[in-house]
């Protein structure tokens, strides 16, 4: 199936979960995960299945004042 992670297109096996997608993307901590614009707790990344055309955004914390 085809998904997008931070604007990059990836091909994953059917029935892949978010954690598997993040592994293929080689995501580096720390980050928050949004699936199709919805925040997904890290505790649910192993159990949340992806669908064709899904979009994952990884949001890194920034420092500022």
DSSP file (Angstrom, degrees, kcal/mol; ACC not computed):
  #  RESIDUE AA STRUCTURE BP1 BP2  ACC     N-H-->O    O-->H-N    N-H-->O    O-->H-N    TCO  KAPPA ALPHA  PHI   PSI    X-CA   Y-CA   Z-CA
    1    1 A X              0   0    0      0, 0.0    11,-3.1     0, 0.0     2,-0.5   0.000 360.0 360.0 360.0 153.8    0.0    0.0    0.0
    2    2 A X  E     +A   11   0A   0      9,-0.2    51,-3.4     7,-0.0    52,-0.3  -0.858 360.0 162.4-103.8 130.9    1.1    3.6   -0.6
    3    3 A X  E     -A   10   0A   0      7,-2.5     7,-2.8    -2,-0.5     2,-0.4  -0.839  30.4-125.8-133.5 172.9    1.3    6.1    2.2
    4    4 A X  E     -Ab   9  55A   0     50,-2.2    52,-3.4    -2,-0.3     2,-0.5  -0.989  16.4-171.7-124.7 133.5    3.0    9.5    2.8
    5    5 A X  E >  S-Ab   8  56A   0      3,-2.8     3,-2.3    -2,-0.4    52,-0.2  -0.980  78.9 -22.9-124.9 117.6    5.3   10.3    5.7
    6    6 A X  T 3  S-     0   0    0     50,-2.7    51,-0.1    -2,-0.5    -1,-0.1   0.865 128.4 -50.3  48.7  41.9    6.3   13.9    6.1
    7    7 A X  T 3  S+     0   0    0     49,-0.3     2,-0.4     1,-0.2    -1,-0.3   0.379 115.1 115.8  83.8  -4.2    5.5   14.5    2.4
    8    8 A X  E <   -A    5   0A   0     -3,-2.3    -3,-2.8    17,-0.0     2,-0.3  -0.829  64.1-126.6-100.3 136.9    7.6   11.5    1.2
    9    9 A X  E     -A    4   0A   0     -2,-0.4     2,-0.3    -5,-0.2    -5,-0.2  -0.627  30.0-178.2 -84.7 137.3    5.9    8.6   -0.5
   10   10 A X  E     -A    3   0A   0     -7,-2.8    -7,-2.5    -2,-0.3     2,-0.5  -0.967  22.8-140.3-134.3 149.9    6.4    5.0    0.9
   11   11 A X  E     +A    2   0A   0     -2,-0.3     2,-0.3    -9,-0.2    -9,-0.2  -0.958  29.4 176.3-109.2 121.8    5.3    1.6   -0.1
   12   12 A X        -     0   0    0    -11,-3.1     3,-0.1    -2,-0.5     2,-0.1  -0.846  35.1 -94.8-122.3 159.7    4.4   -0.7    2.8
   13   13 A X    >   -     0   0    0     -2,-0.3     3,-1.1     1,-0.1    -1,-0.0  -0.375  53.4 -91.6 -66.1 150.4    3.0   -4.2    3.1
   14   14 A X  T 3  S+     0   0    0      1,-0.2    -1,-0.1    -2,-0.1    37,-0.1  -0.308 113.6  28.0 -58.7 150.3   -0.8   -4.4    3.5
   15   15 A X  T 3  S+     0   0    0     35,-0.3    -1,-0.2     1,-0.2     2,-0.2   0.708  86.4 154.3  66.0  23.3   -1.9   -4.5    7.2
   16   16 A X    <   -     0   0    0     -3,-1.1    34,-3.0    34,-0.1    -1,-0.2  -0.500  33.0-141.0 -76.4 151.0    1.2   -2.5    8.3
   17   17 A X  B  >  -E   49   0B   0     32,-0.3     4,-1.8    -2,-0.2     3,-0.2  -0.566  28.1 -98.0-105.6 175.1    0.9   -0.4   11.4
   18   18 A X  H  > S+     0   0    0     30,-1.8     4,-2.5    27,-0.6     5,-0.2   0.906 121.3  56.7 -59.8 -43.1    2.2    3.0   12.2
   19   19 A X  H  > S+     0   0    0     26,-1.9     4,-1.9     1,-0.2    -1,-0.2   0.882 106.4  50.1 -58.5 -39.5    5.3    1.6   14.0
   20   20 A X  H  > S+     0   0    0     25,-0.3     4,-2.1    -3,-0.2    -1,-0.2   0.893 110.2  50.3 -66.7 -39.3    6.3   -0.3   10.9
   21   21 A X  H  X S+     0   0    0     -4,-1.8     4,-2.0     1,-0.2    -2,-0.2   0.901 109.5  50.8 -63.5 -40.9    5.9    2.8    8.8
   22   22 A X  H  X>S+     0   0    0     -4,-2.5     5,-2.1     2,-0.2     4,-0.8   0.853 107.9  53.5 -66.4 -34.6    8.1    4.8   11.2
   23   23 A X  H ><5S+     0   0    0     -4,-1.9     3,-0.7    -5,-0.2    -1,-0.2   0.928 109.6  47.3 -64.2 -45.5   10.7    2.1   11.1
   24   24 A X  H 3<5S+     0   0    0     -4,-2.1    -2,-0.2     1,-0.2    -1,-0.2   0.865 111.7  50.8 -64.4 -35.1   10.9    2.2    7.3
   25   25 A X  H 3<5S-     0   0    0     -4,-2.0    -1,-0.2    -5,-0.2    -2,-0.2   0.653 107.0-131.3 -73.8 -15.8   11.1    6.0    7.5
   26   26 A X  T <<5 -     0   0    0     -4,-0.8    -3,-0.2    -3,-0.7    -2,-0.1   0.908  33.1-165.4  61.4  45.6   13.9    5.7   10.0
   27   27 A X      < -     0   0    0     -5,-2.1     2,-0.4     1,-0.1    -1,-0.2  -0.339   6.1-147.1 -63.6 139.1   12.2    8.2   12.3
   28   28 A X        -     0   0    0      2,-0.1    -1,-0.1    -2,-0.0    -6,-0.0  -0.933  30.7 -79.8-114.0 133.1   14.5    9.6   15.1
   29   29 A X  S    S+     0   0    0     -2,-0.4     2,-0.1    31,-0.0    31,-0.1  -0.251  93.0  54.1 -64.8 156.7   13.1   10.5   18.5
   30   30 A X  S    S+     0   0    0     29,-0.1     2,-0.3     1,-0.1    31,-0.2   0.626  74.8 118.3 -89.7 151.0   11.7   12.8   19.9
   31   31 A X        -     0   0    0     29,-0.2     2,-0.3    -2,-0.1    29,-0.2  -0.973  49.9-130.0-163.6 157.0    8.5   13.3   17.8
   32   32 A X  E     -C   59   0A   0     27,-2.4    27,-2.6    -2,-0.3     2,-0.4  -0.803  28.4-130.4-105.9 155.6    4.7   13.2   18.1
   33   33 A X  E     -CD  58  40A   0      7,-0.6     7,-2.7    -2,-0.3     2,-0.4  -0.915  19.9-175.5-115.1 132.0    2.7   11.3   15.5
   34   34 A X  E     -CD  57  39A   0     23,-2.2    23,-2.7    -2,-0.4     2,-0.6  -0.996   8.2-161.7-123.1 127.9   -0.3   12.6   13.5
   35   35 A X  E >  S-CD  56  38A   0      3,-2.9     3,-1.7    -2,-0.4    21,-0.2  -0.942  80.5 -20.1-110.2 115.6   -2.2   10.2   11.2
   36   36 A X  T 3  S-     0   0    0     19,-3.5    -1,-0.2    -2,-0.6    20,-0.1   0.872 131.1 -49.7  52.6  39.7   -4.4   12.1    8.7
   37   37 A X  T 3  S+     0   0    0     18,-0.3     2,-0.5     1,-0.2    -1,-0.3   0.447 116.3 114.0  83.9   1.0   -4.3   15.1   11.0
   38   38 A X  E <  S-D   35   0A   0     -3,-1.7    -3,-2.9     2,-0.0    -1,-0.2  -0.919  70.0-118.8-110.8 126.4   -5.2   13.3   14.2
   39   39 A X  E     -D   34   0A   0     -2,-0.5     2,-0.5    -5,-0.3    -5,-0.3  -0.376  26.9-161.2 -60.7 134.5   -2.8   12.9   17.1
   40   40 A X  E     -D   33   0A   0     -7,-2.7    -7,-0.6    -2,-0.1     5,-0.1  -0.980  18.4-125.3-120.2 118.5   -1.9    9.2   17.8
   41   41 A X    >   -     0   0    0     -2,-0.5     3,-2.3     1,-0.1     4,-0.4  -0.311  21.3-121.3 -59.3 144.7   -0.4    8.4   21.2
   42   42 A X  G >  S+     0   0    0      1,-0.3     3,-1.3     2,-0.2     4,-0.4   0.822 111.7  66.1 -57.9 -31.2    2.8    6.5   20.9
   43   43 A X  G 3  S+     0   0    0      1,-0.3    -1,-0.3     2,-0.1     3,-0.1   0.666 102.9  47.5 -65.6 -14.7    1.2    3.7   22.9
   44   44 A X  G X> S+     0   0    0     -3,-2.3     4,-1.4     1,-0.1     3,-0.6   0.410  83.0  92.8-105.6   0.4   -1.2    3.1   20.0
   45   45 A X  T <4 S+     0   0    0     -3,-1.3   -26,-1.9    -4,-0.4   -27,-0.6   0.821  85.6  51.8 -66.1 -30.7    1.4    3.1   17.1
   46   46 A X  T 34 S+     0   0    0     -4,-0.4    -1,-0.2   -28,-0.2    -2,-0.1   0.736 118.1  37.0 -76.0 -21.8    1.8   -0.7   17.3
   47   47 A X  T <4 S+     0   0    0     -3,-0.6     2,-0.8    -4,-0.1    -2,-0.2   0.518  91.6  95.5-109.9  -7.5   -1.9   -1.4   17.1
   48   48 A X     <  -     0   0    0     -4,-1.4   -30,-1.8    -8,-0.0   -29,-0.2  -0.774  65.8-148.5 -90.9 111.3   -3.1    1.4   14.7
   49   49 A X  B     -E   17   0B   0     -2,-0.8   -32,-0.3   -32,-0.2     2,-0.2  -0.476   8.5-130.4 -79.4 147.8   -3.2   -0.1   11.2
   50   50 A X        -     0   0    0    -34,-3.0   -35,-0.3    -2,-0.2     2,-0.3  -0.641  16.4-152.6 -95.1 154.8   -2.6    2.0    8.1
   51   51 A X    >   -     0   0    0     -2,-0.2     3,-2.2   -36,-0.1   -37,-0.0  -0.872  37.6 -75.2-122.9 157.7   -4.7    2.3    5.0
   52   52 A X  T 3  S+     0   0    0     -2,-0.3   -49,-0.2     1,-0.3    -1,-0.1  -0.249 119.0  15.8 -49.2 129.6   -4.0    3.0    1.4
   53   53 A X  T 3  S+     0   0    0    -51,-3.4    -1,-0.3     1,-0.2   -50,-0.2   0.448  87.3 151.7  84.3   0.8   -3.3    6.8    1.0
   54   54 A X    <   -     0   0    0     -3,-2.2   -50,-2.2   -52,-0.3     2,-0.5  -0.241  34.7-143.9 -63.0 155.1   -2.9    7.6    4.7
   55   55 A X  E     -b    4   0A   0    -52,-0.2   -19,-3.5   -50,-0.0     2,-0.5  -0.987  11.4-166.3-126.4 123.8   -0.6   10.5    5.6
   56   56 A X  E     -bC   5  35A   0    -52,-3.4   -50,-2.7    -2,-0.5     2,-0.4  -0.917   1.8-167.6-108.4 133.1    1.6   10.5    8.7
   57   57 A X  E     - C   0  34A   0    -23,-2.7   -23,-2.2    -2,-0.5     2,-0.6  -0.984   9.0-152.1-118.5 131.7    3.2   13.7   10.0
   58   58 A X  E     - C   0  33A   0     -2,-0.4     2,-0.6   -25,-0.2   -25,-0.2  -0.908  11.6-159.5-102.3 124.6    6.0   13.6   12.5
   59   59 A X  E     - C   0  32A   0    -27,-2.6   -27,-2.4    -2,-0.6     2,-0.3  -0.913   2.4-157.8-111.8 116.1    6.1   16.7   14.7
   60   60 A X        -     0   0    0     -2,-0.6   -29,-0.2   -29,-0.2     2,-0.1  -0.693  25.3-109.3 -91.7 143.0    9.3   17.5   16.5
   61   61 A X        -     0   0    0     -2,-0.3     2,-0.3   -31,-0.2    -1,-0.1  -0.409  33.7-157.1 -68.4 146.7    9.4   19.7   19.5
   62   62 A X        -     0   0    0     -2,-0.1     2,-0.3     2,-0.0    -1,-0.0  -0.927   9.3-131.1-124.0 151.9   10.9   23.1   19.1
   63   63 A X        +     0   0    0     -2,-0.3     2,-0.3     2,-0.0     0, 0.0  -0.747  42.4 131.9 -99.4 148.0   12.4   25.5   21.7
   64   64 A X              0   0    0     -2,-0.3    -2,-0.0     1,-0.1     0, 0.0  -0.982 360.0 360.0-174.7-178.8   11.4   29.0   21.8
   65   65 A X              0   0    0     -2,-0.3    -1,-0.1     0, 0.0    -2,-0.0   0.380 360.0 360.0-139.7 360.0   10.4   31.8   24.1
